[in-house]
Amino acid sequence: MLATGMSVISVNALNAFPFLAIMRTGRRRLVLAGLKHASSQWVLCYANNIYSCNIFFVITYRLTLHQMTSKSINTHNGNSKMLQTAGAKARTLRLVRMQELINSKGPTQLGKVAEQLGVTEMTIRRDLASADSPLACLGGFVLEATLPSADEKYSLDEEIDHHTVRKRLACQRAAQWVEDGDSLFIDCGTTMIHFAEALPPAMTLSVVCYSMNIAAIVSRRPNTQLILLGGLYHPSSATFYSDEAVHYLGSLGVNKAFLSAGGADLQRGASCSNFHEVAVKQAAIRSAGQSFLVVDESKLGRVRPAFFSPLDVFSRIAVGGVPDAALRKQFKGLPLDVAAPPVT
């Protein structure tokens, strides 16, 4: 609909002219105000005519607005496809170079990878974010996206396959102590893999960890905020360590810390095999409102080289499997919570 005071005259003429013309008549200049049916062979226009009825002509042309727009869009799409193709090739080359770098040097700091490739850290992060990337960025390090097998990661814990059932029992019991909204520290170790898997999936949690295998499990959970502490990567335990990470952990307010141990002795306390883990475990215990130890019964009475805590600091100790009578008597004064295997 046209407003009052506007006049429209359409003329399908002068098709040879490849342009639109509007004419000035009298004292008023006609204003080209709009287009209608742009895909047709003629264009209908209307003019603002306040004081008098001015006559104007719409000169049609064979190349319609629709055709011009289509050409413009096709040109733009063609350029976009060329840019996308070039971008994909550049990303593929960067991934190949990153793969070569990781194969030769192992997990490498994100900043060093970006420096080697001559791009920004954000570019590297975007390259690694796609589902088809063979690499990942964890804790500020670029590393293989596929996790190595357990025996490769834990050369000091070769008995993993012999205690899987008891470890799972201990972790399922400990997972019952987690409540919705908790902020957790989850330790490293083959035992804690089962703990991360046992957490109820619907719970809203915040999780702090420093182990790659734990992060890989927790990162797939919905409603979970993950904080992965960074530093130097230790393949023997699949963990990261740095003084800065320990300091940062001390500033966090986790309310529950779940720790593993290679040994739990009444006199010698909780111990592990890797000395670099000690400072992280101790910082987690200091930061947490409550600390829990999670072990299978084979760890009771054992001592590993690196002591990290006396047993009386733990609110509860989840034990998978039933200890023998001598061990039960020895640990009688401690808050052991034994998860026995089902009777078959």
C-alpha positions in Angstrom: 0.0 0.0 0.0 1.2 3.5 -0.8 0.7 6.5 1.5 -1.7 9.3 0.7 0.0 11.9 -1.5 2.1 9.4 -3.5 1.6 8.7 -7.2 2.8 5.7 -9.1 3.2 5.4 -12.9 4.8 2.2 -14.3 6.3 2.2 -17.8 7.7 -1.0 -19.4 9.8 0.8 -21.9 13.4 1.6 -23.0 14.5 -1.9 -22.2 17.9 -1.2 -23.8 19.0 1.0 -20.9 20.9 -1.0 -18.3 20.2 1.5 -15.5 17.3 3.2 -13.6 16.5 6.8 -14.2 14.3 9.2 -12.4 13.4 12.7 -13.7 13.1 16.1 -12.1 9.9 17.9 -13.1 9.1 21.4 -12.0 10.5 22.4 -8.6 10.3 18.9 -7.0 12.9 16.2 -7.2 11.5 12.8 -7.3 12.9 10.4 -4.7 13.4 6.7 -5.5 11.8 5.2 -2.4 11.4 1.5 -2.8 11.4 -1.6 -4.9 8.7 -4.3 -5.5 8.9 -7.6 -7.4 12.6 -7.3 -7.9 12.8 -10.6 -9.7 10.5 -9.6 -12.5 11.4 -7.9 -15.7 10.3 -4.5 -14.5 10.7 -2.7 -11.2 7.8 -0.7 -9.6 8.8 2.4 -7.8 7.0 5.1 -6.0 7.9 8.7 -5.3 7.5 11.0 -2.4 5.2 13.7 -3.7 4.2 16.2 -1.0 3.1 19.3 -2.9 2.2 18.1 -6.4 1.8 15.1 -8.5 5.1 14.6 -10.3 5.5 12.3 -13.2 8.4 9.9 -13.2 9.4 7.0 -15.2 10.8 3.7 -14.2 13.2 2.5 -16.9 13.4 -1.2 -16.9 16.4 -3.2 -17.7 17.2 -6.8 -18.5 19.6 -7.5 -15.7 17.2 -7.4 -12.7 18.0 -6.7 -9.1 17.5 -10.4 -8.3 20.1 -11.4 -10.9 22.6 -8.9 -9.7 22.1 -10.0 -6.1 22.4 -13.7 -7.1 25.7 -12.9 -8.8 27.0 -11.0 -5.8 26.0 -13.9 -3.4 27.6 -16.5 -5.7 30.8 -14.5 -5.9 30.8 -14.1 -2.1 30.1 -17.8 -1.6 32.9 -18.7 -4.0 35.4 -16.5 -2.2 34.2 -18.0 1.2 34.7 -21.5 -0.1 38.2 -20.6 -1.3 39.1 -19.1 2.1 37.6 -22.1 3.9 39.6 -24.5 1.8 42.8 -22.6 2.4 42.1 -22.4 6.1 41.5 -26.2 6.3 44.8 -26.9 4.5 46.7 -24.6 6.8 45.1 -26.3 9.8 46.0 -29.7 8.5 49.6 -28.7 8.0 49.7 -27.3 11.6 48.3 -30.5 13.0 50.9 -32.6 11.1 53.7 -30.4 12.5 52.2 -30.6 16.0 52.0 -34.4 15.8 55.7 -34.5 14.7 56.6 -32.2 17.7 54.7 -34.3 20.2 56.1 -37.6 18.8 59.7 -36.3 19.3 59.3 -34.3 22.6 56.3 -35.7 24.3 53.6 -33.4 25.9 54.7 -29.8 25.2 53.6 -26.5 26.7 51.0 -24.7 24.6 53.0 -21.5 24.3 56.1 -23.4 23.0 53.9 -25.2 20.4 52.5 -21.8 19.2 56.0 -20.3 19.1 57.3 -23.3 17.0 54.4 -22.9 14.5 54.5 -19.1 14.4 50.8 -18.7 15.4 48.9 -17.6 18.5 47.9 -19.9 21.3 44.2 -19.3 20.4 44.9 -20.7 16.9 46.4 -23.8 18.4 43.4 -24.2 20.7 41.0 -23.9 17.8 42.9 -26.5 15.8 42.7 -28.9 18.7 39.1 -28.3 19.5 37.7 -30.1 16.5 36.5 -33.7 16.9 39.0 -35.1 14.3 42.1 -33.7 16.1 44.5 -36.5 17.1 45.9 -34.1 19.8 44.4 -32.4 22.8 45.2 -29.5 25.2 45.2 -30.4 28.8 46.6 -28.4 31.7 48.4 -26.0 29.3 50.1 -28.9 27.5 49.5 -30.3 24.0 49.5 -34.1 24.0 48.0 -37.2 22.4 44.2 -37.2 22.6 44.1 -41.0 22.9 45.2 -42.1 26.3 48.0 -44.7 26.6 47.2 -48.0 28.2 47.3 -48.3 32.0 50.5 -50.4 32.2 52.3 -47.7 30.2 51.2 -45.0 32.5 51.7 -46.8 35.8 55.0 -48.7 35.6 55.1 -48.6 39.4 51.7 -50.1 39.8 51.8 -53.3 37.8 49.3 -55.1 40.0 46.4 -53.0 38.6 44.7 -56.0 36.9 44.9 -58.1 40.1 43.0 -55.6 42.3 40.4 -54.1 39.9 37.4 -55.5 41.6 38.5 -54.4 45.1 39.4 -50.9 43.8 36.0 -50.5 42.3 34.3 -51.6 45.5 36.3 -49.0 47.5 35.5 -46.3 45.0 31.8 -47.1 44.9 31.7 -46.8 48.6 33.6 -43.5 48.6 31.3 -42.1 45.9 28.4 -42.4 48.3 30.0 -39.7 50.4 29.7 -37.1 47.6 26.8 -34.7 47.7 25.2 -32.5 45.0 27.1 -29.2 44.8 30.3 -30.5 46.3 33.7 -29.2 45.3 36.1 -32.1 45.1 39.8 -32.8 44.8 40.4 -36.2 43.0 43.8 -37.7 43.4 45.7 -39.6 40.7 46.2 -43.3 40.5 44.6 -46.4 39.0 42.1 -46.6 41.9 40.8 -43.1 41.3 39.8 -43.9 37.8 37.0 -46.1 39.3 36.0 -43.3 41.7 35.6 -40.8 38.8 33.5 -43.3 37.0 31.4 -44.0 40.1 30.3 -40.4 40.6 26.5 -40.0 40.0 26.2 -38.4 36.5 23.3 -36.1 37.4 25.2 -34.3 40.3 26.4 -30.8 39.9 30.0 -30.8 41.0 33.3 -28.8 40.8 36.3 -31.1 40.4 40.0 -30.3 40.8 42.5 -32.8 39.6 46.1 -33.1 38.2 45.8 -36.4 36.4 45.2 -36.8 32.7 43.1 -39.9 33.0 40.9 -38.4 35.7 40.4 -35.3 33.6 39.5 -37.3 30.6 36.6 -39.0 32.5 35.4 -36.0 34.4 35.4 -33.8 31.3 32.7 -35.9 29.7 30.3 -35.4 32.7 27.4 -33.0 32.4 26.9 -30.3 35.1 30.6 -30.5 36.2 33.2 -27.8 36.3 36.7 -29.2 35.8 39.9 -27.5 37.0 43.0 -29.4 35.8 46.2 -28.3 37.5 49.1 -27.9 35.0 52.8 -28.3 35.0 55.4 -30.8 33.9 53.9 -34.0 32.7 55.0 -37.3 34.4 54.2 -40.3 32.2 54.7 -42.8 35.0 51.5 -41.6 36.8 49.9 -39.5 34.0 50.1 -36.4 36.2 51.1 -32.8 35.9 53.2 -31.0 38.5 54.4 -27.4 39.1 55.0 -25.2 42.2 52.5 -22.8 40.8 49.8 -25.5 40.6 50.5 -26.5 44.3 50.2 -22.8 45.3 46.9 -22.4 43.3 45.5 -25.6 44.8 46.1 -24.1 48.3 44.0 -21.1 47.4 41.0 -23.2 46.3 38.2 -24.0 48.7 37.5 -27.7 48.0 35.2 -29.2 50.6 36.1 -32.8 50.1 39.4 -34.4 49.0 39.6 -38.0 47.8 43.1 -39.4 47.9 44.7 -42.7 46.9 47.8 -44.3 48.3 50.3 -47.1 47.4 50.5 -48.0 51.1 48.6 -47.3 54.3 50.5 -48.2 57.5 49.4 -47.5 61.0 52.8 -46.2 62.1 54.2 -44.8 58.8 50.9 -43.3 57.5 49.8 -43.0 53.9 52.5 -43.2 51.2 52.9 -43.3 47.5 55.6 -44.2 44.9 56.1 -40.8 43.2 57.7 -38.0 45.2 56.3 -35.2 43.0 52.8 -36.2 44.1 53.5 -35.5 47.8 53.2 -31.7 47.6 49.9 -31.9 45.7 48.4 -34.4 48.0 49.4 -32.4 51.1 48.0 -29.1 49.6 44.7 -30.9 48.8 44.5 -32.1 52.4 45.2 -28.6 53.8 42.7 -27.0 51.5 39.8 -29.4 52.0 37.2 -29.4 54.7 37.3 -33.2 54.8 39.8 -35.7 53.4 39.1 -39.3 52.5 41.5 -42.1 51.7 40.4 -44.7 49.1 42.4 -48.0 48.9 41.9 -51.6 48.3 42.8 -54.0 51.1 46.1 -55.0 49.6 47.5 -51.5 50.5 46.9 -51.9 54.2 50.2 -52.5 56.1 52.3 -51.5 53.1 54.8 -48.7 52.9 55.9 -46.8 49.8 58.9 -44.5 49.5 57.1 -41.2 49.6 55.1 -40.4 52.8 52.4 -37.8 52.5 50.1 -38.0 55.5 49.3 -39.7 58.8 46.2 -41.8 58.7 44.3 -39.9 61.4 43.8 -36.9 59.2 41.2 -38.8 57.1 37.6 -38.5 58.1 37.0 -41.9 56.6 39.0 -44.6 54.9 37.2 -46.6 52.1 38.7 -50.1 51.8 37.8 -52.4 48.9 37.8 -56.1 50.0 37.9 -57.6 53.4 41.3 -57.4 55.3 42.5 -60.4 57.2 42.0 -60.6 60.9 45.4 -59.3 61.8 45.0 -56.2 59.7 41.5 -55.5 61.1 42.9 -55.7 64.6 45.8 -53.4 63.7 43.6 -50.7 62.1 40.8 -51.1 64.7 41.0 -47.5 66.0 40.7 -45.9 62.5 37.5 -45.0 60.7 37.7 -47.9 58.1 34.7 -48.4 55.9 35.1 -51.8 54.4 33.3 -52.6 51.1 33.1 -56.4 50.9 32.6 -58.2 47.5 29.2 -59.8 47.1 28.8 -63.4 48.2 28.5 -65.7 45.2 
